[in-house]
């Protein structure tokens, strides 16, 4: 069991002044798997990554990477990891090739090996032609690819990617996803932080949802989805007074009770069969003579996940993340046990 | 600290990277090359006339050398804080490389910049009448003393860069302290004509002693109608200059390395 655990964090605590960035965070990743740390800005994801990569010391708790303790064997940890930061740490005055060569040399490779590896990675990351151009002229996506390549120079068994797609256009994001998937095919363990539920869903085998320095949910992507529920049917009525009627009319259409927000005249309900539910909803509303301003389906977002997990949207969950996990209707008791908020 | 060979290899990689950065942005060299020329010309001709003409110019050059390499320590401050801010240092710190290499690489590449400054100033000095009158061994020793001092000052700069909270603070902190330290010295005038507190400071100031040591080794006249230096440091200028540089290195290398281990990115 321990031999198969590539990354583990136990009860990590980190304070910055009076701000508790990590408040007992726990997670682990098995070898060759992808662990996604999912959470909004400021949740503590980057702090956790910085501790795992030996850049920060935790105030309490312990962590190990590839079997090495981050506090007592930092050098062995650094030898086993590749890091790609939130803001690509590319030296923009060096060419792509020089950047990778430098990293290779600093991993202890000799000159010919470092040169050869830089060439391989440039080709693999579609930077072959741009390799001898100065990185200052690279596009955001190219810089990100170069930063990612830098994390892989020494073929480390564990790769940490801090928000690898933040700031990328959709195509850049798809490219990055493909590269990460290839990494995993080669048996690399990946820790990935993201603000996008969709991204964690697409890439991660297990997901730890982090809020206010705590893991508020932890499980596989499917478990998270069944907890968060399917698509959301959302509509805005013309008159706020009609909200309650609309909620009554739509009761039973989805898997939970419709939630209403009087201020924005908005109603939201989790539905299981997408467009069929949408058509049914529009028909029922039409029959009741309720004027609808806007209606549509959307896939669950991080906000929705937080709403399901904490009963509050991300912006206002201000009590340190110690909330009991609200159980959405339809979630099985067994899942609740698995998903219980860590105290 | 790790064993010597990997740390030297890593430092040379970092220094190579720093020099490539300078090569790609030659305008960074402006203050390291144009500023000393400006100082030589300003002081030589603005003050020179009332302070002894050609003889003053000959006195002045060694002082400007020392002042310039002291000011070059601000390159270390700026280079290091830039790397911290851009996340480059984080990338280095997450690599299995020597802990001292980022700093030693930086101070080494800045030593190369100082060498360039010294070459330019020497040429400029020769043009305005400065002459090397010492024997070649002494002259070479003089340049080595100067470069050792430059290296020592660079480590002070590294420490300032690492304790500064922002790049802006680092830039002003890295420069401000140099004005009193270089002016309360024998760089421009003899320390002996200063009021007592300043004179005491100036006599023991490594800047003074390095300037005196260079004048001695280059064979440039120390007396230009000014009171001659008369203090223990002045009488033992060369050993005191070398000794003070070694003390600065011995203090600021461990301080900076300790600070580097703890510093978080900004």
HADDOCK unambig.tbl for C-alpha pairs under 7 A between the chains (distance, minus, plus):
assign (segid A and resid 53 and name CA) (segid B and resid 94 and name CA) 5.95 0.50 0.50
assign (segid A and resid 54 and name CA) (segid B and resid 94 and name CA) 6.60 0.50 0.50
assign (segid A and resid 55 and name CA) (segid B and resid 93 and name CA) 6.69 0.50 0.50
assign (segid A and resid 55 and name CA) (segid B and resid 94 and name CA) 6.56 0.50 0.50
assign (segid A and resid 75 and name CA) (segid B and resid 96 and name CA) 5.67 0.50 0.50
assign (segid A and resid 78 and name CA) (segid B and resid 94 and name CA) 5.69 0.50 0.50
assign (segid A and resid 78 and name CA) (segid B and resid 95 and name CA) 5.37 0.50 0.50
assign (segid A and resid 78 and name CA) (segid B and resid 96 and name CA) 4.93 0.50 0.50
assign (segid A and resid 79 and name CA) (segid B and resid 95 and name CA) 6.86 0.50 0.50
assign (segid A and resid 79 and name CA) (segid B and resid 96 and name CA) 5.16 0.50 0.50
assign (segid A and resid 89 and name CA) (segid B and resid 86 and name CA) 6.68 0.50 0.50
assign (segid A and resid 89 and name CA) (segid B and resid 87 and name CA) 5.31 0.50 0.50
assign (segid A and resid 89 and name CA) (segid B and resid 88 and name CA) 5.41 0.50 0.50
assign (segid A and resid 89 and name CA) (segid B and resid 91 and name CA) 6.54 0.50 0.50
assign (segid A and resid 91 and name CA) (segid B and resid 88 and name CA) 6.93 0.50 0.50
assign (segid A and resid 93 and name CA) (segid B and resid 21 and name CA) 5.54 0.50 0.50
assign (segid A and resid 93 and name CA) (segid B and resid 24 and name CA) 6.50 0.50 0.50
assign (segid A and resid 94 and name CA) (segid B and resid 21 and name CA) 6.90 0.50 0.50
assign (segid A and resid 102 and name CA) (segid B and resid 13 and name CA) 6.74 0.50 0.50
assign (segid A and resid 106 and name CA) (segid B and resid 10 and name CA) 5.96 0.50 0.50
assign (segid A and resid 106 and name CA) (segid B and resid 95 and name CA) 6.90 0.50 0.50
assign (segid A and resid 106 and name CA) (segid B and resid 97 and name CA) 5.66 0.50 0.50
assign (segid A and resid 107 and name CA) (segid B and resid 95 and name CA) 6.50 0.50 0.50
assign (segid A and resid 107 and name CA) (segid B and resid 96 and name CA) 5.87 0.50 0.50
assign (segid A and resid 107 and name CA) (segid B and resid 97 and name CA) 6.54 0.50 0.50
